[in-house]
Amino acid sequence: MSEWLDGFSMAWGMFLAIPCPLRRWNEKAREKMLVCLPLVGLAVGGIWLGLYLLLRHAAIGGLYAFLMAALPWLVTGFMHLDGYMDVCDAVLSRRELATRQRILKDSHCGAFAVIGMVLLALCQWSVFLSGSADESLWGLLLIPVATRACAGLAVLKLRPMGTSQYAAMGRHGGYAAALAVLLAAAIAVPLVTDRSFAPLAAAAGYGLAVWYGFRQLDGMNGDISGFALTLGELAGAAVWTLVR
């Protein structure tokens, strides 16, 4: 049980900007940290849902869209956006593989990262500006759970890049099964209760994005996971607001 608490503390401390009351680190709990990622997603989704409930009847269309678009980035400390921008820089350079991998690890921000971020922000803002305010509560709550369950599965199942911190991580089959169950639950609950396809769309968006990043960069790492998670949440938000 102690290692599970360590894993949860590690997941919270790494992937949420909210201060963690229990700050613990245990290298042996890295795989358990991945299983705890959907719990981090539940916290993100709960805050996202709370903001929606607070603002849904306010006549502040543009501001509502801005806050709803920005909140999942704010509560995660922009961590996944960093990976998104790094992958944009690397992949859109259209250079040979070795150069793309070098650009991925470069700490400087290039033009493609800026362009990609501007387009992403405009898309996310437009999605919430265009959507209705009477959609599935379960759907919004569980979008971040679905993307983080996908992230854990991708890290456990896809071949890591040689320079990735995931290269030394074990591949415990039981942890992947637990993540698969959590993903299935995140998809099934909104479908049964509200007929919402939003978490399913988020999972599909993550899958397509991680497949693209993996093929373009010949391996899996944290930047690719952040890239896919960001686009997966955009896909989920688009279905949540626009598909009835």
MDAnalysis code that builds the backbone (N, CA, C; Angstrom):
import MDAnalysis as mda
import numpy as np

u = mda.Universe.empty(732, n_residues=244, atom_resindex=np.repeat(np.arange(244), 3), trajectory=True)
u.add_TopologyAttr("name", ["N", "CA", "C"] * 244)
u.add_TopologyAttr("resid", np.arange(1, 245))
u.add_TopologyAttr("resname", ["MET", "SER", "GLU", "TRP", "LEU", "ASP", "GLY", "PHE", "SER", "MET", "ALA", "TRP", "GLY", "MET", "PHE", "LEU", "ALA", "ILE", "PRO", "CYS", "PRO", "LEU", "ARG", "ARG", "TRP", "ASN", "GLU", "LYS", "ALA", "ARG", "GLU", "LYS", "MET", "LEU", "VAL", "CYS", "LEU", "PRO", "LEU", "VAL", "GLY", "LEU", "ALA", "VAL", "GLY", "GLY", "ILE", "TRP", "LEU", "GLY", "LEU", "TYR", "LEU", "LEU", "LEU", "ARG", "HIS", "ALA", "ALA", "ILE", "GLY", "GLY", "LEU", "TYR", "ALA", "PHE", "LEU", "MET", "ALA", "ALA", "LEU", "PRO", "TRP", "LEU", "VAL", "THR", "GLY", "PHE", "MET", "HIS", "LEU", "ASP", "GLY", "TYR", "MET", "ASP", "VAL", "CYS", "ASP", "ALA", "VAL", "LEU", "SER", "ARG", "ARG", "GLU", "LEU", "ALA", "THR", "ARG", "GLN", "ARG", "ILE", "LEU", "LYS", "ASP", "SER", "HIS", "CYS", "GLY", "ALA", "PHE", "ALA", "VAL", "ILE", "GLY", "MET", "VAL", "LEU", "LEU", "ALA", "LEU", "CYS", "GLN", "TRP", "SER", "VAL", "PHE", "LEU", "SER", "GLY", "SER", "ALA", "ASP", "GLU", "SER", "LEU", "TRP", "GLY", "LEU", "LEU", "LEU", "ILE", "PRO", "VAL", "ALA", "THR", "ARG", "ALA", "CYS", "ALA", "GLY", "LEU", "ALA", "VAL", "LEU", "LYS", "LEU", "ARG", "PRO", "MET", "GLY", "THR", "SER", "GLN", "TYR", "ALA", "ALA", "MET", "GLY", "ARG", "HIS", "GLY", "GLY", "TYR", "ALA", "ALA", "ALA", "LEU", "ALA", "VAL", "LEU", "LEU", "ALA", "ALA", "ALA", "ILE", "ALA", "VAL", "PRO", "LEU", "VAL", "THR", "ASP", "ARG", "SER", "PHE", "ALA", "PRO", "LEU", "ALA", "ALA", "ALA", "ALA", "GLY", "TYR", "GLY", "LEU", "ALA", "VAL", "TRP", "TYR", "GLY", "PHE", "ARG", "GLN", "LEU", "ASP", "GLY", "MET", "ASN", "GLY", "ASP", "ILE", "SER", "GLY", "PHE", "ALA", "LEU", "THR", "LEU", "GLY", "GLU", "LEU", "ALA", "GLY", "ALA", "ALA", "VAL", "TRP", "THR", "LEU", "VAL", "ARG"])
u.atoms.positions = np.array([
    [0.828, -1.206, 0.000],
    [0.000, 0.000, 0.000],
    [0.869, 1.266, 0.000],
    [1.997, 1.178, 0.681],
    [2.886, 2.340, 0.746],
    [3.362, 2.760, -0.638],
    [3.688, 1.775, -1.484],
    [4.149, 2.110, -2.837],
    [3.032, 2.730, -3.667],
    [1.786, 2.334, -3.433],
    [0.676, 2.953, -4.151],
    [0.494, 4.402, -3.726],
    [0.666, 4.682, -2.443],
    [0.618, 6.072, -1.982],
    [1.759, 6.882, -2.598],
    [2.931, 6.243, -2.680],
    [4.061, 6.909, -3.328],
    [3.737, 7.211, -4.786],
    [3.150, 6.215, -5.482],
    [2.815, 6.402, -6.889],
    [1.821, 7.512, -7.105],
    [0.803, 7.584, -6.228],
    [-0.188, 8.655, -6.338],
    [0.445, 10.015, -6.065],
    [1.286, 10.069, -5.044],
    [1.977, 11.323, -4.720],
    [2.876, 11.757, -5.873],
    [3.564, 10.812, -6.503],
    [4.434, 11.126, -7.629],
    [3.624, 11.645, -8.809],
    [2.489, 10.988, -9.102],
    [1.648, 11.418, -10.221],
    [1.103, 12.818, -9.985],
    [0.638, 13.069, -8.770],
    [0.120, 14.401, -8.432],
    [1.231, 15.441, -8.523],
    [2.354, 15.168, -7.920],
    [3.439, 16.144, -7.897],
    [3.990, 16.466, -9.272],
    [4.010, 15.454, -10.171],
    [4.581, 15.665, -11.498],
    [3.597, 16.289, -12.475],
    [2.319, 15.943, -12.364],
    [1.378, 16.268, -13.428],
    [0.253, 17.218, -13.029],
    [0.321, 17.760, -11.807],
    [-0.631, 18.785, -11.397],
    [0.129, 19.984, -10.835],
    [-0.360, 21.175, -11.124],
    [0.247, 22.387, -10.574],
    [-0.278, 22.692, -9.181],
    [-1.308, 21.977, -8.750],
    [-1.856, 22.157, -7.403],
    [-0.873, 21.558, -6.400],
    [-0.504, 22.287, -5.349],
    [0.455, 21.755, -4.375],
    [-0.002, 20.432, -3.783],
    [0.916, 19.478, -3.710],
    [0.605, 18.147, -3.190],
    [0.875, 18.099, -1.683],
    [-0.118, 17.721, -0.874],
    [0.110, 17.685, 0.571],
    [1.011, 16.533, 1.014],
    [1.129, 15.510, 0.165],
    [1.935, 14.344, 0.502],
    [3.046, 14.209, -0.537],
    [4.197, 14.773, -0.261],
    [5.292, 14.801, -1.225],
    [6.233, 13.629, -0.962],
    [6.118, 12.609, -1.827],
    [6.944, 11.412, -1.674],
    [7.455, 10.987, -3.039],
    [8.631, 10.375, -3.061],
    [9.197, 9.870, -4.315],
    [9.838, 8.519, -4.058],
    [9.515, 7.566, -4.914],
    [10.034, 6.209, -4.777],
    [10.213, 5.641, -6.179],
    [11.452, 5.423, -6.595],
    [11.722, 4.925, -7.949],
    [11.027, 3.596, -8.211],
    [10.821, 2.811, -7.166],
    [10.163, 1.513, -7.345],
    [8.677, 1.662, -7.679],
    [8.131, 2.854, -7.492],
    [6.697, 3.074, -7.704],
    [6.389, 3.730, -9.039],
    [7.347, 3.775, -9.958],
    [7.111, 4.466, -11.232],
    [5.950, 3.848, -12.008],
    [5.879, 2.508, -12.083],
    [4.777, 1.875, -12.808],
    [3.445, 2.151, -12.123],
    [3.449, 2.161, -10.788],
    [2.215, 2.476, -10.057],
    [1.815, 3.932, -10.297],
    [2.784, 4.805, -10.486],
    [2.491, 6.198, -10.816],
    [1.659, 6.269, -12.098],
    [1.979, 5.427, -13.070],
    [1.228, 5.434, -14.322],
    [-0.223, 5.012, -14.104],
    [-0.435, 4.024, -13.228],
    [-1.805, 3.583, -12.944],
    [-2.586, 4.684, -12.235],
    [-1.897, 5.554, -11.506],
    [-2.552, 6.656, -10.797],
    [-2.838, 7.854, -11.694],
    [-2.342, 7.836, -12.915],
    [-2.585, 8.970, -13.809],
    [-4.071, 9.258, -14.015],
    [-4.946, 8.234, -14.194],
    [-6.371, 8.567, -14.333],
    [-6.947, 9.283, -13.118],
    [-6.396, 9.049, -11.914],
    [-6.859, 9.780, -10.732],
    [-6.491, 11.256, -10.839],
    [-5.316, 11.532, -11.390],
    [-4.948, 12.916, -11.678],
    [-5.928, 13.502, -12.691],
    [-6.264, 12.707, -13.701],
    [-7.252, 13.154, -14.685],
    [-8.606, 13.430, -14.069],
    [-8.982, 12.636, -13.055],
    [-10.257, 12.867, -12.382],
    [-10.244, 14.204, -11.647],
    [-9.097, 14.554, -11.070],
    [-8.978, 15.864, -10.412],
    [-9.098, 16.991, -11.429],
    [-8.429, 16.837, -12.577],
    [-8.520, 17.849, -13.641],
    [-9.963, 17.962, -14.133],
    [-10.585, 16.813, -14.386],
    [-11.962, 16.824, -14.864],
    [-12.926, 17.413, -13.854],
    [-12.689, 17.153, -12.562],
    [-13.560, 17.715, -11.526],
    [-13.479, 19.231, -11.469],
    [-12.277, 19.763, -11.601],
    [-12.114, 21.225, -11.609],
    [-12.724, 21.818, -12.873],
    [-12.525, 21.143, -13.995],
    [-13.095, 21.579, -15.274],
    [-14.621, 21.617, -15.179],
    [-15.195, 20.549, -14.632],
    [-16.650, 20.478, -14.480],
    [-17.153, 21.551, -13.522],
    [-16.427, 21.779, -12.422],
    [-16.822, 22.821, -11.479],
    [-16.861, 24.192, -12.118],
    [-15.860, 24.484, -12.956],
    [-15.854, 25.775, -13.648],
    [-17.037, 25.881, -14.603],
    [-17.322, 24.806, -15.312],
    [-18.463, 24.806, -16.227],
    [-19.777, 25.065, -15.487],
    [-19.981, 24.380, -14.351],
    [-21.209, 24.576, -13.574],
    [-21.316, 26.000, -13.050],
    [-20.180, 26.598, -12.746],
    [-20.162, 27.971, -12.246],
    [-20.508, 28.978, -13.336],
    [-20.079, 28.700, -14.559],
    [-20.178, 29.704, -15.623],
    [-21.269, 29.433, -16.654],
    [-21.921, 28.282, -16.603],
    [-22.772, 27.888, -17.738],
    [-23.962, 28.820, -17.967],
    [-24.423, 29.489, -16.928],
    [-25.573, 30.399, -17.111],
    [-25.140, 31.860, -17.178],
    [-23.837, 32.119, -17.153],
    [-23.358, 33.503, -17.231],
    [-23.308, 33.953, -18.689],
    [-23.706, 35.172, -18.939],
    [-23.728, 35.708, -20.308],
    [-22.363, 36.312, -20.650],
    [-21.351, 35.454, -20.676],
    [-19.971, 35.919, -20.942],
    [-19.330, 34.974, -21.956],
    [-19.948, 34.849, -23.118],
    [-19.549, 33.851, -24.097],
    [-18.059, 33.759, -24.354],
    [-17.432, 34.871, -24.721],
    [-16.009, 34.841, -25.042],
    [-15.143, 34.507, -23.851],
    [-15.471, 35.081, -22.686],
    [-14.701, 34.806, -21.476],
    [-14.915, 33.367, -21.015],
    [-16.160, 32.889, -21.109],
    [-16.447, 31.484, -20.783],
    [-15.585, 30.553, -21.623],
    [-15.532, 30.812, -22.928],
    [-14.749, 29.971, -23.820],
    [-13.264, 30.020, -23.479],
    [-12.769, 31.203, -23.158],
    [-11.361, 31.349, -22.787],
    [-11.032, 30.556, -21.529],
    [-11.858, 30.700, -20.491],
    [-11.585, 30.018, -19.226],
    [-11.701, 28.501, -19.371],
    [-12.701, 28.034, -20.102],
    [-12.867, 26.594, -20.294],
    [-11.730, 26.016, -21.130],
    [-11.255, 26.782, -22.102],
    [-10.144, 26.315, -22.933],
    [-8.842, 26.263, -22.161],
    [-8.617, 27.256, -21.313],
    [-7.322, 27.377, -20.638],
    [-7.207, 26.551, -19.369],
    [-8.329, 26.227, -18.729],
    [-8.250, 25.622, -17.402],
    [-7.457, 24.312, -17.355],
    [-7.677, 23.346, -18.273],
    [-6.894, 22.107, -18.167],
    [-5.398, 22.326, -18.357],
    [-5.013, 23.387, -19.034],
    [-3.587, 23.709, -19.167],
    [-3.068, 24.352, -17.886],
    [-3.885, 25.202, -17.278],
    [-3.458, 25.904, -16.064],
    [-3.248, 24.937, -14.902],
    [-4.187, 24.009, -14.703],
    [-4.091, 23.137, -13.528],
    [-2.981, 22.098, -13.666],
    [-2.481, 21.902, -14.885],
    [-1.353, 20.991, -15.080],
    [-0.032, 21.740, -15.256],
    [-0.051, 23.048, -15.033],
    [1.181, 23.814, -15.117],
    [1.760, 23.868, -16.517],
    [0.916, 23.741, -17.532],
    [1.319, 23.808, -18.942],
    [2.294, 22.692, -19.324],
    [2.383, 21.655, -18.502],
    [3.374, 20.607, -18.733],
    [3.158, 19.896, -20.065],
    [1.923, 19.542, -20.354],
    [1.651, 18.795, -21.586],
    [1.782, 19.692, -22.817],
    [1.531, 20.984, -22.656],
    [1.738, 21.909, -23.765],
    [3.213, 21.981, -24.155],
    [4.090, 21.856, -23.186],
    [5.521, 21.844, -23.471],
    [5.856, 20.692, -24.411],
    [5.321, 19.501, -24.132],
    [5.546, 18.363, -25.017],
    [4.924, 18.570, -26.380],
    [3.726, 19.144, -26.399],
    [3.055, 19.429, -27.675],
    [3.920, 20.332, -28.555],
    [4.447, 21.392, -27.955],
    [5.247, 22.340, -28.728],
    [6.569, 21.712, -29.189],
    [7.185, 20.895, -28.343],
    [8.428, 20.225, -28.734],
    [8.203, 19.299, -29.924],
    [7.104, 18.559, -29.888],
    [6.816, 17.639, -30.998],
    [6.499, 18.415, -32.273],
    [5.754, 19.501, -32.157],
    [5.479, 20.332, -33.333],
    [6.780, 20.815, -33.964],
    [7.691, 21.316, -33.142],
    [8.979, 21.782, -33.654],
    [9.717, 20.677, -34.391],
    [9.741, 19.486, -33.789],
    [10.514, 18.387, -34.365],
    [9.876, 17.856, -35.641],
    [8.605, 17.546, -35.575],
    [7.939, 16.872, -36.698],
    [7.756, 17.815, -37.882],
    [7.359, 19.063, -37.613],
    [7.095, 19.988, -38.711],
    [8.367, 20.501, -39.382],
    [9.526, 20.210, -38.793],
    [10.781, 20.568, -39.467],
    [10.994, 19.749, -40.731],
    [10.379, 18.558, -40.779],
    [10.468, 17.660, -41.940],
    [11.928, 17.322, -42.291],
    [12.744, 17.217, -41.279],
    [14.141, 16.830, -41.467],
    [14.282, 15.329, -41.298],
    [15.514, 14.818, -41.471],
    [15.755, 13.399, -41.274],
    [15.548, 13.043, -39.796],
    [15.391, 11.741, -39.515],
    [15.010, 11.287, -38.183],
    [15.965, 11.788, -37.097],
    [17.259, 11.673, -37.321],
    [18.227, 12.076, -36.291],
    [18.068, 13.557, -35.942],
    [17.812, 14.385, -36.936],
    [17.634, 15.815, -36.684],
    [16.322, 16.077, -35.966],
    [15.262, 15.361, -36.334],
    [13.985, 15.513, -35.639],
    [14.124, 15.151, -34.162],
    [14.830, 14.077, -33.883],
    [15.035, 13.681, -32.491],
    [15.877, 14.702, -31.729],
    [16.857, 15.286, -32.399],
    [17.679, 16.316, -31.747],
    [16.848, 17.559, -31.461],
    [16.010, 17.967, -32.420],
    [15.147, 19.134, -32.218],
    [14.174, 18.883, -31.066],
    [13.692, 17.649, -30.953],
    [12.750, 17.309, -29.886],
    [13.335, 17.598, -28.510],
    [14.618, 17.359, -28.343],
    [15.269, 17.548, -27.039],
    [15.827, 18.961, -26.859],
    [15.760, 19.781, -27.883],
    [16.289, 21.145, -27.804],
    [15.363, 21.998, -26.934],
    [15.918, 22.705, -25.983],
    [15.106, 23.515, -25.068],
    [14.618, 24.822, -25.689],
    [15.159, 25.196, -26.851],
    [14.738, 26.437, -27.492],
    [13.374, 26.254, -28.171],
    [12.617, 27.338, -28.237],
    [11.287, 27.320, -28.849],
    [11.390, 27.825, -30.279],
    [11.040, 26.976, -31.232],
    [11.128, 27.350, -32.634],
    [9.822, 27.878, -33.193],
    [9.869, 28.303, -34.454],
    [8.693, 28.897, -35.101],
    [7.538, 27.912, -35.200],
    [7.846, 26.634, -35.482],
    [6.768, 25.660, -35.630],
    [6.035, 25.434, -34.308],
    [6.763, 25.496, -33.198],
    [6.126, 25.357, -31.885],
    [5.163, 26.510, -31.634],
    [5.582, 27.719, -31.970],
    [4.732, 28.895, -31.763],
    [3.489, 28.821, -32.647],
    [3.681, 28.483, -33.906],
    [2.539, 28.368, -34.823],
    [1.573, 27.287, -34.351],
    [2.114, 26.139, -33.949],
    [1.270, 25.054, -33.467],
    [0.491, 25.446, -32.226],
    [1.133, 26.186, -31.318],
    [0.460, 26.598, -30.088],
    [-0.651, 27.604, -30.381],
    [-0.404, 28.534, -31.286],
    [-1.431, 29.518, -31.647],
    [-2.649, 28.807, -32.245],
    [-2.408, 27.872, -33.136],
    [-3.514, 27.141, -33.758],
    [-4.268, 26.306, -32.728],
    [-3.547, 25.661, -31.827],
    [-4.192, 24.861, -30.787],
    [-5.071, 25.736, -29.900],
    [-4.546, 26.885, -29.464],
    [-5.312, 27.777, -28.595],
    [-6.563, 28.290, -29.302],
    [-6.427, 28.635, -30.577],
    [-7.585, 29.110, -31.328],
    [-8.631, 28.011, -31.476],
    [-8.183, 26.799, -31.743],
    [-9.117, 25.676, -31.891],
    [-9.855, 25.412, -30.582],
    [-9.123, 25.362, -29.477],
    [-9.756, 25.047, -28.193],
    [-10.727, 26.159, -27.781],
    [-10.351, 27.401, -27.985],
    [-11.236, 28.516, -27.674],
    [-12.488, 28.477, -28.557],
    [-12.300, 28.207, -29.848],
    [-13.434, 28.180, -30.779],
    [-14.414, 27.064, -30.445],
    [-13.874, 25.920, -30.011],
    [-14.726, 24.795, -29.647],
    [-15.688, 25.186, -28.533],
    [-15.181, 25.807, -27.483],
    [-16.048, 26.182, -26.364],
    [-16.926, 27.387, -26.688],
    [-16.475, 28.249, -27.566],
    [-17.293, 29.394, -27.969],
    [-18.481, 28.949, -28.807],
    [-18.308, 27.874, -29.586],
    [-19.341, 27.429, -30.520],
    [-20.326, 26.456, -29.903],
    [-19.982, 25.874, -28.752],
    [-20.780, 24.781, -28.217],
    [-21.935, 25.216, -27.345],
    [-22.768, 24.243, -27.018],
    [-23.921, 24.457, -26.144],
    [-23.485, 24.347, -24.689],
    [-24.316, 24.866, -23.790],
    [-24.027, 24.786, -22.355],
    [-24.918, 23.777, -21.658],
    [-25.398, 22.781, -22.357],
    [-26.294, 21.787, -21.757],
    [-25.860, 20.368, -22.125],
    [-24.574, 20.095, -22.052],
    [-24.070, 18.793, -22.471],
    [-23.842, 17.869, -21.280],
    [-23.327, 16.693, -21.537],
    [-23.135, 15.665, -20.529],
    [-22.110, 16.076, -19.472],
    [-22.514, 16.023, -18.215],
    [-21.581, 16.313, -17.127],
    [-20.559, 15.191, -16.996],
    [-20.995, 13.951, -17.136],
    [-20.065, 12.820, -17.082],
    [-19.042, 12.900, -18.204],
    [-19.486, 13.338, -19.360],
    [-18.572, 13.419, -20.495],
    [-17.417, 14.359, -20.232],
    [-17.702, 15.551, -19.717],
    [-16.643, 16.514, -19.435],
    [-15.743, 16.017, -18.307],
    [-16.333, 15.479, -17.257],
    [-15.570, 15.006, -16.109],
    [-14.536, 13.952, -16.506],
    [-14.913, 13.065, -17.427],
    [-14.085, 11.889, -17.696],
    [-13.185, 12.018, -18.930],
    [-13.244, 13.145, -19.642],
    [-12.302, 13.349, -20.756],
    [-10.853, 13.250, -20.272],
    [-10.450, 13.969, -19.211],
    [-9.055, 13.864, -18.776],
    [-8.694, 12.494, -18.206],
    [-9.672, 11.772, -17.674],
    [-9.410, 10.416, -17.185],
    [-9.062, 9.505, -18.361],
    [-9.834, 9.612, -19.438],
    [-9.593, 8.773, -20.612],
    [-8.226, 9.052, -21.234],
    [-7.867, 10.317, -21.370],
    [-6.577, 10.621, -21.997],
    [-5.412, 10.151, -21.140],
    [-5.532, 10.226, -19.828],
    [-4.425, 9.804, -18.966],
    [-4.347, 8.287, -18.844],
    [-5.473, 7.602, -18.943],
    [-5.415, 6.143, -19.024],
    [-4.713, 5.721, -20.309],
    [-5.016, 6.409, -21.396],
    [-4.327, 6.146, -22.667],
    [-2.833, 6.425, -22.540],
    [-2.481, 7.508, -21.840],
    [-1.075, 7.865, -21.675],
    [-0.324, 6.770, -20.929],
    [-0.923, 6.261, -19.859],
    [-0.285, 5.181, -19.126],
    [-0.104, 3.941, -19.974],
    [-1.119, 3.590, -20.751],
    [-1.019, 2.423, -21.632],
    [0.056, 2.610, -22.689],
    [0.130, 3.804, -23.263],
    [1.128, 4.067, -24.299],
    [2.540, 3.937, -23.744],
    [2.767, 4.455, -22.546],
    [4.092, 4.376, -21.937],
    [4.463, 2.924, -21.643],
    [3.491, 2.138, -21.204],
    [3.779, 0.751, -20.858],
    [3.941, -0.146, -22.078],
    [3.234, 0.166, -23.150],
    [3.167, -0.764, -24.273],
    [4.010, -0.362, -25.487],
    [4.302, 0.915, -25.658],
    [5.058, 1.340, -26.837],
    [6.553, 1.382, -26.537],
    [7.346, 1.075, -27.537],
    [8.800, 1.071, -27.368],
    [9.296, 2.486, -27.082],
    [10.023, 2.678, -25.980],
    [10.490, 4.024, -25.649],
    [11.687, 4.435, -26.497],
    [11.851, 5.726, -26.695],
    [13.072, 6.244, -27.299],
    [14.233, 5.983, -26.346],
    [15.413, 5.842, -26.905],
    [16.574, 5.528, -26.077],
    [16.880, 6.580, -25.043],
    [16.556, 7.838, -25.327],
    [16.843, 8.932, -24.403],
    [15.711, 9.190, -23.416],
    [14.621, 8.435, -23.512],
    [13.469, 8.679, -22.656],
    [13.698, 8.114, -21.263],
    [13.122, 8.793, -20.257],
    [13.172, 8.284, -18.889],
    [12.384, 6.992, -18.749],
    [11.507, 6.713, -19.733],
    [10.712, 5.496, -19.678],
    [11.502, 4.268, -20.126],
    [12.693, 4.462, -20.690],
    [13.464, 3.342, -21.219],
    [13.827, 2.340, -20.130],
    [14.057, 2.829, -18.909],
    [14.460, 1.942, -17.814],
    [13.268, 1.414, -17.020],
    [12.064, 1.748, -17.436],
    [10.876, 1.367, -16.677],
    [10.467, -0.059, -17.009],
    [9.945, -0.759, -16.031],
    [9.447, -2.109, -16.254],
    [8.153, -2.097, -17.061],
    [7.697, -3.292, -17.433],
    [6.482, -3.415, -18.255],
    [5.564, -4.453, -17.621],
    [4.981, -4.134, -16.487],
    [4.142, -5.042, -15.720],
    [2.781, -5.160, -16.397],
    [2.436, -6.380, -16.831],
    [1.192, -6.594, -17.558],
    [-0.049, -6.261, -16.744],
    [0.007, -6.504, -15.416],
    [-1.146, -6.209, -14.578],
    [-1.473, -4.732, -14.525],
    [-0.455, -3.873, -14.598],
    [-0.690, -2.434, -14.584],
    [-1.387, -1.993, -15.865],
    [-0.987, -2.571, -16.986],
    [-1.649, -2.251, -18.252],
    [-3.108, -2.687, -18.221],
    [-3.383, -3.844, -17.631],
    [-4.767, -4.314, -17.529],
    [-5.595, -3.364, -16.664],
    [-5.008, -2.879, -15.568],
    [-5.728, -1.943, -14.708],
    [-6.044, -0.655, -15.452],
    [-5.096, -0.159, -16.219],
    [-5.325, 1.058, -17.000],
    [-6.396, 0.827, -18.066],
    [-6.390, -0.352, -18.681],
    [-7.404, -0.661, -19.686],
    [-8.801, -0.675, -19.074],
    [-8.918, -1.194, -17.855],
    [-10.214, -1.204, -17.166],
    [-10.661, 0.226, -16.859],
    [-9.748, 1.053, -16.390],
    [-10.086, 2.444, -16.095],
    [-10.486, 3.201, -17.367],
    [-9.795, 2.926, -18.464],
    [-10.150, 3.549, -19.738],
    [-11.542, 3.115, -20.184],
    [-11.819, 1.817, -20.089],
    [-13.139, 1.321, -20.478],
    [-14.236, 1.948, -19.634],
    [-13.978, 2.118, -18.332],
    [-14.980, 2.732, -17.460],
    [-15.197, 4.195, -17.824],
    [-14.109, 4.917, -18.121],
    [-14.229, 6.330, -18.487],
    [-15.021, 6.516, -19.770],
    [-14.940, 5.559, -20.662],
    [-15.686, 5.624, -21.918],
    [-17.135, 5.167, -21.724],
    [-17.324, 4.098, -20.930],
    [-18.640, 3.475, -20.822],
    [-19.622, 4.295, -19.988],
    [-19.167, 4.883, -18.893],
    [-20.097, 5.593, -17.995],
    [-20.834, 6.725, -18.715],
    [-20.136, 7.609, -19.445],
    [-20.886, 8.663, -20.159],
    [-21.782, 8.110, -21.265],
    [-21.352, 7.028, -21.900],
    [-22.188, 6.446, -22.947],
    [-23.498, 5.925, -22.374],
    [-23.437, 5.268, -21.237],
    [-24.625, 4.671, -20.635],
    [-25.512, 5.728, -19.993],
    [-24.912, 6.682, -19.304],
    [-25.701, 7.654, -18.538],
    [-26.214, 8.815, -19.383],
    [-25.354, 9.347, -20.249],
    [-25.692, 10.576, -20.971],
    [-25.594, 10.454, -22.492],
    [-25.257, 9.269, -22.969],
    [-25.015, 9.066, -24.404],
    [-23.959, 10.032, -24.939],
    [-22.934, 10.245, -24.147],
    [-21.856, 11.144, -24.540],
    [-20.670, 10.337, -25.081],
    [-20.192, 10.736, -26.240],
    [-19.042, 10.082, -26.860],
    [-17.745, 10.852, -26.602],
    [-17.791, 11.856, -25.721],
    [-16.633, 12.731, -25.549],
    [-15.380, 11.990, -25.067],
    [-15.447, 11.170, -23.999],
    [-14.236, 10.446, -23.598],
    [-13.749, 9.456, -24.659],
    [-14.681, 8.855, -25.393],
    [-14.283, 7.968, -26.481],
    [-13.530, 8.746, -27.549],
    [-14.023, 9.933, -27.882],
    [-13.332, 10.777, -28.859],
    [-11.961, 11.203, -28.345],
    [-11.873, 11.493, -27.045],
    [-10.587, 11.864, -26.457],
    [-9.586, 10.718, -26.557],
    [-10.050, 9.500, -26.271],
    [-9.178, 8.330, -26.367],
    [-8.746, 8.092, -27.815],
    [-9.693, 8.242, -28.745],
    [-9.353, 8.061, -30.159],
    [-8.376, 9.134, -30.625],
    [-8.597, 10.374, -30.199],
    [-7.675, 11.452, -30.546],
    [-6.290, 11.200, -30.000],
    [-6.219, 10.738, -28.747],
    [-4.913, 10.405, -28.170],
    [-4.246, 9.301, -28.996],
    [-5.003, 8.266, -29.319],
    [-4.429, 7.146, -30.061],
    [-3.861, 7.553, -31.408],
    [-4.603, 8.355, -32.152],
    [-4.128, 8.806, -33.461],
    [-2.896, 9.696, -33.328],
    [-2.914, 10.595, -32.329],
    [-1.789, 11.507, -32.156],
    [-0.535, 10.779, -31.700],
    [-0.686, 9.808, -30.786],
    [0.498, 9.095, -30.303],
    [1.056, 8.185, -31.397],
    [0.179, 7.636, -32.219],
    [0.646, 6.821, -33.355],
    [1.459, 7.681, -34.319],
    [0.976, 8.887, -34.581],
    [1.689, 9.788, -35.485],
    [3.036, 10.191, -34.895],
    [3.042, 10.603, -33.641],
    [4.286, 11.011, -33.011],
    [5.280, 9.874, -32.909],
    [4.805, 8.694, -32.577],
    [5.678, 7.517, -32.463],
    [6.331, 7.193, -33.804],
    [5.554, 7.240, -34.868],
    [6.109, 6.932, -36.191],
    [7.086, 8.000, -36.657],
    [6.766, 9.243, -36.385],
    [7.622, 10.330, -36.849],
    [8.948, 10.407, -36.094],
    [8.953, 9.977, -34.829],
    [10.135, 10.146, -33.983],
    [10.743, 8.820, -33.541],
    [10.180, 7.730, -34.018],
    [10.733, 6.387, -33.815],
    [10.885, 6.044, -32.333],
    [9.822, 6.200, -31.592],
    [9.852, 5.833, -30.187],
    [8.881, 6.677, -29.380],
    [8.691, 6.266, -28.141],
    [7.760, 6.934, -27.237],
    [8.545, 7.674, -26.164],
    [8.101, 8.878, -25.821],
    [8.667, 9.587, -24.677],
    [7.624, 10.538, -24.094],
    [8.004, 11.294, -23.069],
    [7.056, 12.175, -22.397],
    [6.530, 13.286, -23.282],
    [7.361, 13.798, -24.181],
    [6.903, 14.860, -25.079],
    [5.793, 14.365, -25.998],
    [5.965, 13.165, -26.519],
    [4.947, 12.598, -27.407],
    [3.659, 12.340, -26.641],
    [3.781, 11.895, -25.398],
    [2.591, 11.691, -24.577],
    [1.864, 13.005, -24.341],
    [2.616, 14.086, -24.047],
    [1.988, 15.392, -23.858],
    [1.329, 15.896, -25.129],
    [1.974, 15.684, -26.259],
    [1.424, 16.052, -27.569],
    [0.089, 15.349, -27.799],
    [0.076, 14.028, -27.557],
    [-1.132, 13.250, -27.804],
    [-2.227, 13.580, -26.799],
    [-1.851, 13.793, -25.549],
    [-2.844, 14.111, -24.524],
    [-3.537, 15.441, -24.826],
    [-2.762, 16.424, -25.247],
    [-3.327, 17.740, -25.572],
    [-4.318, 17.641, -26.719],
    [-3.943, 16.918, -27.769],
    [-4.840, 16.780, -28.918],
    [-6.027, 15.883, -28.592],
    [-5.819, 14.885, -27.750],
    [-6.929, 14.035, -27.336],
    [-7.983, 14.819, -26.578],
    [-7.543, 15.706, -25.680],
    [-8.505, 16.513, -24.934],
    [-9.223, 17.516, -25.833],
    [-8.542, 18.018, -26.833],
    [-9.203, 18.889, -27.800],
    [-10.293, 18.121, -28.550],
    [-9.982, 16.899, -28.964],
    [-10.991, 16.074, -29.660],
    [-12.172, 15.774, -28.752],
    [-11.903, 15.450, -27.487],
    [-12.994, 15.191, -26.556],
    [-13.846, 16.412, -26.315],
    [-13.206, 17.571, -26.149],
    [-13.952, 18.805, -25.924],
    [-14.800, 19.158, -27.138],
    [-14.275, 18.910, -28.345],
    [-15.036, 19.201, -29.562],
    [-16.306, 18.353, -29.636],
    [-16.185, 17.070, -29.306],
    [-17.367, 16.208, -29.331],
    [-18.325, 16.591, -28.202],
    [-17.792, 16.932, -27.045],
    [-18.646, 17.297, -25.905],
    [-19.498, 18.538, -26.205],
    [-18.912, 19.499, -26.897],
    [-19.641, 20.742, -27.143],
    [-20.440, 20.747, -28.437],
    [-19.990, 20.004, -29.438],
    [-20.558, 20.154, -30.773],
    [-21.446, 19.003, -31.226],
    [-21.290, 17.816, -30.624],
    [-22.047, 16.638, -31.068],
    [-23.178, 16.382, -30.096],
    [-24.391, 16.318, -30.638],
    [-25.582, 16.076, -29.799],
    [-26.251, 14.793, -30.224],
])
